[in-house]
Amino acid sequence: MSEGKAEPGKTADREERILDAVLVLLSQHGISGISMRAVSRQAGVSLGLVNYYYDDKVTLIGAALRRIEKQDMAMVEPDPARSPEDNLRAALRRVADAEFLTTRYLSLRLQLWALAQAHPDFEDINTAAQKRYRDAMAGLIRAARPDLSRAESNRRAADIDVIQNGMWLTALLGLDHAAIRRSITRCENIAFA
């Protein structure tokens, strides 16, 4: 295979490494730690390759934000083998999985929220991602509680999202397992009440 044409698997791997590097740098240094050169060093790829995939720092960070959105949406993706109630409970509990309660992930989350103020594109991406997450959560609530109106399901999803984000922010300050369990229970009470 020629140098100019990468194999599809290698292309995806390289892009993943680049986005992984962006997320690591964001969690460690915030937006000031992101440059095309810093990302290429962190990813172990050439600067030219980073520039090949991403035009500039804005498109690079935008791609990383969209990747996090995919992870968030996976948390509220219903499993067809489960009942609607079990899907809702699983989604409400998933935010407290060990992978999300690490200092590195929580630091990254804080940086991602802060990005909304750094550039209008980031604000648009974050706002749209939050809306899609809340809509998916509202869909899980409606499936589990078909007696609720769309407006009530949306209100409950918004309340749950606020509690979940607060739980992550609080966990960053110091992990309190009892408080996290109470927060999950509170979310379940909101969803199923």
C-alpha positions in Angstrom: 0.0 0.0 0.0 1.3 3.4 -0.9 2.3 6.0 1.8 -0.5 8.4 0.6 -3.3 5.9 1.2 -3.8 4.7 4.7 -5.6 1.5 5.5 -9.1 2.2 6.9 -8.3 0.6 10.2 -5.1 2.6 10.5 -6.9 5.8 9.7 -9.5 5.3 12.4 -6.7 4.3 14.9 -4.7 7.4 14.1 -7.8 9.7 14.5 -8.6 8.0 17.7 -5.1 8.5 19.0 -5.3 12.2 18.1 -8.7 12.6 19.8 -7.4 10.7 22.8 -4.5 13.1 23.0 -6.8 16.1 22.9 -8.8 14.7 25.7 -5.8 14.0 27.8 -4.4 17.4 27.2 -7.7 19.1 28.0 -8.0 17.2 31.3 -4.5 18.1 32.3 -4.1 21.6 31.0 -7.4 22.9 29.8 -7.8 24.7 26.4 -4.4 26.5 26.9 -2.7 23.1 26.7 -4.1 22.4 23.2 -2.1 23.1 20.2 -1.6 21.1 17.0 2.0 20.5 18.0 1.1 19.4 21.6 -1.5 17.0 20.3 0.9 15.5 17.8 3.4 14.9 20.5 0.9 13.4 22.9 -0.6 11.2 20.2 2.8 10.1 18.9 2.0 11.2 15.3 3.4 13.8 13.0 2.2 17.3 13.1 1.4 16.9 9.4 -1.0 14.1 10.2 -2.9 16.2 12.8 -3.1 19.0 10.2 -4.3 16.5 7.6 -7.3 15.4 9.7 -8.1 18.8 11.4 -7.8 22.3 9.9 -7.2 24.0 13.1 -7.5 23.9 16.9 -11.2 24.7 16.7 -12.0 21.7 14.4 -9.8 19.5 16.5 -11.5 20.4 19.8 -14.9 20.2 18.1 -14.2 16.6 17.0 -13.2 15.8 20.6 -16.4 17.3 21.9 -18.4 15.2 19.5 -16.6 12.1 20.6 -17.6 12.8 24.2 -21.2 13.3 23.1 -21.2 9.8 21.5 -20.0 8.4 24.8 -22.8 10.4 26.6 -25.4 9.2 24.2 -24.2 5.6 24.7 -25.2 6.0 28.4 -28.8 6.6 27.4 -29.0 4.1 24.6 -31.8 1.6 25.4 -31.0 -2.1 25.3 -33.8 -3.9 23.3 -33.4 -7.0 25.6 -34.3 -5.0 28.7 -37.6 -3.6 29.8 -38.2 0.2 29.6 -37.9 0.4 33.4 -34.6 -1.5 33.4 -33.2 0.7 30.6 -34.1 3.8 32.6 -32.6 2.5 35.8 -29.4 1.5 33.9 -29.0 4.9 32.4 -29.6 6.6 35.7 -26.9 4.5 37.4 -24.4 4.5 34.6 -23.2 8.0 35.3 -21.8 6.7 38.6 -19.8 3.9 36.9 -16.2 3.8 38.1 -14.9 5.0 34.7 -16.7 8.3 35.1 -15.7 9.0 38.7 -11.9 9.2 38.2 -10.1 12.5 38.7 -8.9 12.5 35.1 -12.4 12.0 33.7 -14.0 14.6 36.0 -11.3 17.1 35.3 -11.9 16.5 31.6 -15.6 17.1 32.1 -15.0 20.4 33.9 -12.8 21.5 31.0 -15.4 20.5 28.5 -18.0 22.6 30.3 -15.6 25.5 30.4 -15.0 25.3 26.6 -18.5 26.7 26.0 -17.2 30.1 27.0 -14.0 29.8 24.9 -15.6 29.7 21.4 -19.1 30.0 19.9 -18.6 26.7 18.0 -17.9 24.9 21.3 -20.9 26.4 22.9 -23.1 25.3 20.0 -21.7 21.8 20.2 -22.1 21.5 24.0 -25.7 23.0 23.8 -26.8 20.6 21.1 -25.2 17.6 22.8 -26.9 18.5 26.1 -30.2 18.8 24.3 -29.8 15.4 22.6 -28.8 13.8 25.9 -31.9 15.3 27.7 -34.1 14.3 24.8 -32.8 10.7 25.0 -33.3 10.7 28.8 -36.8 12.0 28.3 -37.5 9.2 25.8 -36.3 6.6 28.4 -38.6 8.2 30.9 -41.6 8.2 28.5 -41.0 4.6 27.6 -40.9 3.6 31.3 -43.8 6.0 32.3 -46.1 6.2 29.2 -48.7 8.0 31.4 -46.5 11.1 31.5 -46.8 13.9 29.0 -43.9 14.8 26.8 -43.5 18.1 28.6 -43.4 16.4 32.0 -40.9 13.8 30.7 -38.7 16.7 29.4 -38.9 18.5 32.7 -37.8 15.4 34.6 -35.0 14.7 32.2 -33.7 18.3 32.7 -33.8 17.9 36.5 -32.0 14.6 36.3 -29.3 16.1 34.0 -28.7 18.9 36.5 -28.3 16.5 39.4 -26.0 14.2 37.3 -23.8 17.1 36.4 -23.7 18.3 40.0 -22.9 14.8 41.1 -19.8 14.8 38.8 -18.7 18.2 39.9 -19.1 17.3 43.5 -17.2 14.0 43.0 -14.3 16.0 41.5 -14.0 17.9 44.9 -14.0 14.6 46.8 -15.6 11.3 46.3 -18.5 10.7 48.7 -20.0 7.3 47.8 -23.0 7.8 50.1 -23.9 11.1 48.5 -23.5 9.6 45.0 -25.9 6.8 45.9 -28.4 9.3 47.3 -28.1 11.3 44.1 -28.8 8.2 42.0 -31.8 7.4 44.2 -33.0 11.0 43.8 -32.8 10.7 40.0 -34.7 7.4 40.2 -37.4 9.1 42.3 -37.7 12.0 39.8 -37.9 9.6 36.9 -40.4 7.1 38.4 -42.5 9.3 40.6 
